[in-house]
Structures are given as C-alpha cells and as structure tokens.
Amino acid sequence: MNPFRLHNADFEKLHRQLDRRQFLTKTSLGLGAAALGTLLGAKHLLGASPQKAASTESLEEEVLRALPHIAPKAKRVVYLFMSGGPSQFETWDYKPKLYELAGQNLPDSVRKGQRLTGMSASQSALPMVPSIYKFNPHGKNQTWVSELLPYTAKVVDELCIVKSIHSEAINHDPAITFFQTGNQLPGRPSIGAWVSYGLGTDNQNLPTFIVLVSKNAPKDQPLYARLWGNGFLPSEHQGVQFRSGKDPVLFLNNPEGYDGQDRKEMLDYLTQLNRLQNDPYGDPEVEARIAQYEMAYRMQTSVPDVLDVAKEPDEVFDLYGPDSRDAGTYAANCLLARKLLEKDVKFVQLYHQGWDQHGGLPQGIARQCQQTDQATAALIIDLKRRGLLDDTLVIWGGEFGRTVYSQGKLTADNYGRDHHPRCFTMWMAGAGVKAGSSYGETDDFSYNILRDPVHVHDFHATMLHLLGVDHERLTYKFQGRRYRLTDVHGHLVKGLLA
C-alpha cells in the first residue's frame, strides 16, 4: 500500500472536523441567529436575499483584472545590478575640467553642506581627482565612453544613458534595499515580486522571477535573499535563485535512491490536504504553497533543459567571452539570462558584487569592467539578433555613485572614492526606451544635478510604465493600508521613452 495514499474516508474525517470559524458559522444558523437578527436586522442574516448581490471583488483584484493599464512596450526585463556602486567618473560621466582641478579641495559651494559618510567625514581635506582612464566618443551621437568599456562602447547606440539618477541612502544596505524594493527598510516586496504579482507569467514551467548571482565577483558587500523576496505579497512571487553546481535550485532534485515515479500522485494528495486546510481558514499562503509545489514539479523537467548550454555553438561562447563556459560566472549568467528570456521568463535579475572601491579604485574597477563588459554587450547583441531586444528591457546600474574627491591617500595612480547618492549614472536599452541618447546633466564635478533629475521612484515608475503598468494603480493592501512599489512618490520620465 502506498503510504502517501489517503482514502476518501480519511478526507471526509478531516473535512468534518470543526474549527472555531466553522463552529460559529454553523451555530449562527440556529437559535443564536434569531437573537442576532433582532440586533442586526434581517438584511444581515445569511439567509437574506438582497436586492442586488454586492461585489466581493477587492480593489486589488480589480486592478489585476485591468492589467495591463496601457499598451506595454516590454514583455520582460533583465536587470544587471552592479552591487557596490560603480564610479560614474571611470565609466560614463566624462568630466574633463577635473584635470585642471586635480588635487584641489572640493569647494564648499559645490558640496553645499551635503552629508558625508563616516569614512570621509574625518578627512581634513577632500582632494578632487579625475579618472586616470581615457574617454573616447562612440556611436552616431559621439557619446563619451571610458576605455574600460570597449565592448559596451560598440553598442552605445542601443543605450539610453541616464546621468542624473539620485537616491536618498548613502550606505550600501539601505541603498540597495531602496533600489530593489522602493524603501530603505527591509520588508517590502522586491521589484521582480511586484512585476510577478501584477503581470503573472508567460511560461507555466519556470518561475516568473529568477535571480542569478556571479560566483566570480568579490564578496565585499553582502547580498540578502530579501532583496529578491516577496515581502508581504504571496510567497509564490518571490525570486528563485539559480545557482551553479549540482543543485541549481535548492531542493528541486529528487533525493538519492528515489526515482520520483509517484511524485505526481504524492503532489495530488498533498494538494487535496492543503485545500482542506484552506477551506476553513482561507489563508492565501496555502494557495501560494500549492502553486509553489506545482511549479517545483514542473521545474524538475524545465530547469535542466534551460540550464543545458551544450547545444550553444562556439560562436555564442566567443561572443560572451571565455568565462561563459564556466557556469555561475557573470558571463555565463548573461548567457543563461538570454535563454531564460527566450523562454519568456518575465523578470531576470543578475547581481555582480565588488564595485565598492574606497581604495585601489583604478585597479579594482578595471577588474570589474573586464569581468562584465564583454558579456553585457554580448547580451544586447544576442537579444537584438534574435528579435528579443524590441520587447525586452535591459537595465544596468548600482545603488549609488562615487565622490569626485579621493577617500584616503591620493597618489598619481592610486585613489579611492566614497559613496555619493546625489547623482550617478545608469543605462537602459531595448523595449520602449530612446536608444542612442543621454538624459540628464551633472555639474563639472558630477556632484550635483543641473538638469532633468531622475529619482529612484521615478526610475521604478518608468520601468513599470514600459511593462504596461500605471505605478499608482498597482497596489496591495497590507496591515490596513495599500502599498505600491513607488509608495506615494514617483513620476513617469517621458524623456527616456522612444
């Protein structure tokens, strides 16, 4: 006899058991109902027949039913998150005037009393330092790009470079949490979870939201699973991390010695048990757990297939670079991201740590760019030639930028830069964005924004707009109030749209 088989009588016994809710409901139909009726009036009794049945649909259900709110430009997103805060000075924001001011103290008129981190607040001087790396014009619009990014420079005409991003958090954990969830404090749903909740999936055999973390990046600043968590949304919307190695998804493979032939039968009975549990309590997490078990079962077949890169031609590996043959590296994750996007996974998030260079920046950022530049450009090229870039939004950026002044000892070829949230650079490419453009302008010190500021909430609002979502209408009620990714802020930045 199958130990996992339950007879109908067993289910009936479970169903007959009364919890408090069932007891009160059933007894309210007896003598207690008559007394209750004298207090509430007949219209509130269960047996009453109202003139018109009131809708039981919640505001959230109405919003989801109305999605997309507008015609979407993007069907899917791949977000390349450069954790640690890449320096805009060494990558995208060319500031030639700094070569004349090298070594001079940052003027008070530029700083304007803005706060510093505890790491540089004690410095007696804030000596300004230009990048030691050269910038050259590229593309139709002669966009200035650092020599550290030769591959990305070749696809600059596909990019919409935003130089006026600004944030509120000056330290890593709140800054990353802010970018990933719309709030500096932990506990809110991540971007991918909001997208999953609002738009659902186009592939029933893979998660809507998948996360890839580079194994070949420095682990200077930690990453937490809550950055791709579901927060207060149902747990089926959390990101699923794919890892390199024997178990790419934890606990997905069958245990040793088990052939899995009766797995579907076990799952069917488990679903029945969960539904019996759900009937009296109405807990949405029970439904979420049922959905997760069903997804895990389907993933046992779909995940090995999507992770198999053996059929990729050598030309593809050459495009992404030598690291693309080593599973778990940034290059390999970019290749895997393309395969996931081909399978219509809605939101793919790549994390690459190691951009936090308080000292030794010239050497450190050169290594980071060498690890990521070729594969980043390859992803754009690969998506475009497969016809996917037109409806895929590609995002690149970190949690904040770096300071114009050097932190610590300054020498001719060695310096560091502190955190700077007031202005920094990100870029987008693909579906619906204005390709080959630069948006926003910073001062000669890349310390303040002169034109067209873009706040984190504005960035989120614009991303959702490209997916067909009005950021003000995608809400979820939790603990008595309705929340959204942009909280009570955010504006669509029309200047970024094609």
N, C-alpha and C positions, 0 to 999 in steps of 0.2 A: 504493500500500500504506500502510495506517495505520502510522505509525512507532511507535505505542504497542502494536501487536498483537504478542503473543508466541505462537509455535506451541507445540503440545503437546510437541514435541521439546525446545524450549528449557526448558520447565518440568521435563521429565524429566532434562535435564542438570543443572539446578540441584539437583534432588532427589537425584541420585546422588552429588553431591559430599559427601565425608565431613568432618565437623568432629571435634574431639577426643572429644566425647561419643559420637558415632556409632561412632568407631573403637574406643573402649574397650568400648562395649556389644556390638558385633559380635564383637570378638576374645575377649570373655569367654565366648562360647559355644563356643570351640574348645578347644585344649589347655590354655589358661590356666584354663578353668573347672574342669577336673579337679583341678588343683593347688589352686585356690581352695576347692573343695569339701572337701578334706581339712582345711582350716583353719576353715571356717565351719560345716561341717555341711550335709547335703543340703537342709535346710529353707530355707536362704538362697539356693539356686540359683534362676535364673529359671524353670527347668522344673519346679520342685517344685510339688506340689498341696497346699496347706494344707487342713486340715480345714474351716476356715471363713475365707472371704476377709475380711481386715481392711478396715475402712472407710478410704477415702482422704480423707474429708471433714474439712477443718480446722475448728478451733473457730470461726474467723470465718465460714466457710460455714454452720455450724450456726446461729450467731447470726442471720445474714441470712435463713436459711430460716425462722426462728422469728418474724421481724418481721411485723406489729407485736407487741410483747410484751404490750401492753394495748390496750384499745379506744381509738383516737385520737379526740380532740376536734377537732383541727386537721388539715386536709389540706394546708395551705400556710401560708407565713409571709411577711410583708413587714416588714422591719426598717429603720426610719428612723433612721439613725445620725447624730447631731448632733456632728460631729467638732470637738474643741477643748475640750469641757467646758462645757455650758450652766450658768449660775448658777442654783441652786435658789432663791436669795433673790428673784430677779426673775421667777420663773416659777411654782413650785408650792409652795414651803415657806414659808408666811407666818409671820413672826416679829415680832409687834407689840411685844414687850418691848424690841427693839433701838432703838426710837425714844426710849426713856428713857435708853439707854446710849450713844447716838451720840457718837463721838469718844473714848470711854474706851478704855483699853488692854485688850486681851484678857486676862482673868485667868489666872494660871498654873494655877489649879485647874480651868480648862476645857481648857486646852491639854494638860496632863498630860505635858509633855515630848515630845509628838509632834513628829516631824521637820518642818522647813520646807524649801521648795525654796531653791536658792541665790539666787533672785531676791528673796526677802523675809527670808532669814536675817540679812542685814546691817542690816536696819532697826532703828533704836533704839527704835521703838515700833510697836505693832500696833493702830492705832485702829479700833474697830468702826464699821461703817456699815450702816444699814438701807437697804432699797431705796427709791428715790425714786418708785417706781411703786406705785399703789394696788392693793389686793386686794379682791375682792368675792365674796360667796357665790353659788354657782350650783348648779342641779340640785336633785333631790329631797333630797339629803343636805346641801345648802348647803355644798358644797365650795369652799374658798377658792382662787381663781384670779386670777392677775395680769391687770391691764388690758391688758398686752401681748399677751394671747392671747384676744381676744374671740370668735373663731370656734371654737377648741377648747373654750372655756368652754361653748358651746352643746351640745356632745356629751359633756360631762363625765360624764353618767350611763352612758355606754358604757365609761368608763375604769376600770381598776384601777391606782391611783396608788401606786407603791412609793417611800416616802420614806427607806427605810433600806438602800439599796444601798451596799455598800462594796467597795473594791478594795485592792490592795496596792501598785500602781505609782503614783508621784507625778509622773512625767514622761510626755509625750504618747506617744512611740513605744512604750515598753513597756506603757503603759496601754491604748492602742488594740489592740496586738497581743494583750494579755491578754484583752480583751473579745471579740476576733474569733477567737481560736484556743485560749483556755484556758491559755495560757502566755505569760510576758513575753518569752521569747526567740523569735526567728523560726525557722521551720522546721516548725511543727506545722500540721496541716490546719485550715482555717477552719470556722466553724460550718456554712455552707452546703455545704461539701465533705463534712462528716460526715453531714449530712442526705441529700445526694445518694447517698453511699455506702451508707447504711443503708436508705433508703426508695425509692431509684430514682426513676423519672419516671412521670407520668401523661400526658405528651404526648411522643410519639416524635419530633416535628418541631421541638421547641425545647429548649434546654439546661435541665437541672434547676435550675440555679443561675445567676441573671442579676444583674448589677451595673449600677447607674446612678449617675453622679457629677454633681452640679449644676455647670453651667458658670457660673452667676451667683453663685457663692459666693466669698468671699475665699480666697486660697490661702496662708493664713498657716502652716498646719501641713500638711506633705506627706502624701499617701496613697500607699501602695505596693501593687502588684499582689499581693504576698504576703499581704495582708490578706484577699483572697478566693482565695488559692491552695489547691492540693490537698495541700501538704506532702509527706508520704510515702505518701499514698493514690494510687491510679492517677490519671493526669492527666486522665481524662475527667470527674473530679468537680470540677475547678477552676471557679471562677466565670467567666462570659463577660461581658465589659463591653460594653454597648450605648452607643454614642456618638451625638451629634448630628452632622449633616453628611452628606456624600456617602457615606461608608463607615461605617454604624452598627456593623458588626462588621468588624474589620480582616481583609483578605484574603479576604472572603467573595464579593465581586463578581468576575465574570469580568474578565480583563484586556481592555484596549481592543483591538478587532479580532478578538476571539474570541467566537463565537456560542454556544459551550457545548453544541452538539448531541451531541458524542461524549463529554461529561463522564462520563456513567454508564458507558460502555464503558471509559474510562480508569480509573475508580474500581474496576470489577470486576477488571481485570487487576492493579491495584495491590494490591487485597485478596489476590489469589492469591499475589503476590510476598511480601506480608507474612506470609501463613500458611506459606509455605515457609520463611521466616526463623524463624517461631515454632516450627515442628515440632522442630528440633534444640535450640533454646535455651530454649524455654518461658518467655520473658520476658513478664511481664504487661503491660509498656508497649507491646508490639507489639499486643496485643489492644486496649489503650486507644487506640492510634493508629488502628487500623481503625475503632473506634467513632466517633472524632472525625471522620474523613474522611466516614463515612456521615452523621453528624449535619450536617456542613457542607453536604453535598449537599442534604439535606432543608431546611436553613435558607435556602437560596437562594430557596425559594418561600415559606416560612413567615414569615421576618423582614420582608420588605416588606409583607406583609399585616397583621401585628400592629403595625407602626410607622405604618400609614396611619390618621390620625385625621380625615381629611377627612369621613368619614361621621358623626362625632360631632355632635350637634345643638348649637346655640349655647347652649342651657341648660346643657350639661355644661361648656363652657368658662367660662361665667359662674359656675358652681359652684366650679370650681378657681381662678378668678381670671385676670386678663389675661395673666399670664406663661405660662399653659398653652398659648397659641398659639405660643409660642417654644420650639421643640424644644431639649431639653438643660437648661432651667431646672428648678428644683426642682418647680414646679407642673406643668410638662409631664411630668416624670419620675413624679410621683404619678399622673397620668392614664394614662401608659404602664404603670405598675405595676398599675393596675386591669385594663387589657387583658391583661397577662401572667397575672395571677391568674385571669382568666376563662378563659384557655387552659390552666389547670391547671399552670402553672409552679410548682414546689414551693417554691422559696426565692428571693425578690426582695429585694435589698439596695440601699437608697438611702443615699448619703453626701452630707452637706451640710456643708462646711467653714466656718470663720470664727467659732467660738464661743469663741475663746481671748482673752478681754478682760482683759489685765493693766492696761490704762489705757483711759480713754474708754469705760468699760463702759455707762453709760446710753445713749449714742448708738449704740454698736455693737450691743448686744443688741436695741435697738428695731428696727434694720435687719434683723437676723437673723429676728426674730419676724414682721416684715412680709413677708419673703420666704417664710416657711414656714407660718405659722399657718393661713391660709385653705385652702391645698391639703391640709394634714394633716387638717383637719376634713372637707374635701370627700371625701377618700379613705374615711374611715369612713362618711360618709353614703352615698356611692355604693356601697360594698360592701354596706351594710345593705339598701338598697332593691333591690339585685339578688339578695338572698338569699345573699350570699357571706360576710357577716361571721360567720355562725354556725359556719363551718368554716374561717375564716381568722384566724390570729393576727397582730395588728398590734403592733409594738414601737417605742417611741420612747425615745431617750436617748443620752448621750455616754459618754466614757471615765472621767470623774470629775466632781466638782462644784467649787465655788469657796469661798474662805475668807470668814469673817464680817468679817475685818479688810481694810482697804484696802491694796493694794500701791501704793507711791509716794505722791505728793502727794494729799491729800484736800481737796476743796473742797465747797461746798454742792451743786453739781450735777455734779460730776465725780469719779470714783473708779475704781479697778480692783480686781480680786480675783485672788488667786493660786490655784494648784491645790489641791484638797482631796479626797483619796480616801477619807477616813474615813466620810463619809455624803453621799449625794446622791440625787436623785430621777429615776426613770424611770417610764414607764407602759406598760401593755399593754391591749389591747382585743380583743374578738372571742372566738374559739373557746375555750370552757372556762374563761375567767377570770371572776372575781367582779366583774361590772360595777357601776359606781357606788360603788366602795369605795376606801378609803385603807388602806394597810398599812404598819406600822412607824411609829416616832415618834423624832424627834430632840430634843435639848435646845433651850433658848431661843436658842442661838447657832448651831444647825444645824452643830455641830462634832463632837458625839458622838451615838451611837445610844442611846436609852433603852429601846427595846422592839422586838423582832422584827427582828433584823439579817438581811439577805439578801446573802450573798457572791456574787461573780461566778460561782463554781462552782455555787452554789445556783440562781442565775438560769438557767444553762445546763441544769442537771438538770431544772428545772421546765418549761422550753421543750421539751426532748426528751420529757418525760412527756406533754405536751399533744399531741405528734405520735405518741404511742403507743410510745415508746421508753424502755426502762429504761436510764438513763445508765451504769449499772455493767456492763451486758451488751453494749453496743455498743463493740467493741474491734477493734484492728488490730495485728497483730504486725509489729514493725519492729526490726531490729538486736537480736534476741534477747529483746525484751520486748513485752508487749502494752500498747498505749496506748488512751486514750479521751479524749473532749473534756474531761471533768472531772478527768482524771488520777486521783489516788487520793482525791479530795475530792468535795464536793457532796452536798446533801440536797434532796429534794423539799419545796417550801414549800407545804404544803396550804392555808394561809390565803389563797393567791392564787387558789385554784380555786373555781369555782362549785359 
